[in-house]
């Protein structure tokens, strides 16, 4: 399944296949997102999900329940389950 990801407030958009992580899809399309380790340990890529659904297939995110409820995700480990709107600003 192919979804669209929008990064706010810059309104940068890219496509993502449901079989790739958000970070890998962005990198493949030359969309620059912050990252360092690619395994969710460094927290460099953490962003807030404004809209949409993601899932984690390999590693559960190192986020508290409260952080997850607030919408925080790790794009390096998250797979899209719908169209997404994300922000790297609080």
WOGIQUI-V719484 format. One record per backbone hydrogen bond with DSSP energy under -1.0 kcal/mol. NH is the residue of the N-H (numbers start at 1). CO is the residue of the C=O. E is the energy in kcal/mol with one decimal. If there is no record, write none. Layout:
NH,CO,E  NH,CO,E
//
This chain:
3,16,-3.0  5,14,-2.9  6,84,-2.3  7,12,-3.0  8,86,-3.4  11,7,-1.7  12,7,-1.0  14,5,-2.0  16,3,-2.6  18,1,-2.7  20,17,-2.2  22,78,-2.2  23,75,-2.4  25,21,-2.2  26,22,-2.3  27,23,-2.7  28,24,-2.2  29,25,-1.1  30,27,-1.6  31,26,-3.0  47,73,-2.1  48,87,-3.0  49,71,-3.3  50,85,-2.7  51,85,-1.7  55,79,-2.1  63,61,-1.9  68,64,-2.3  69,65,-2.4  70,66,-1.7  71,68,-1.2  72,67,-2.2  73,47,-2.9  77,74,-2.0  78,74,-1.6  79,55,-2.8  81,53,-3.0  84,4,-2.7  85,51,-2.1  86,6,-3.0  87,48,-2.0
//
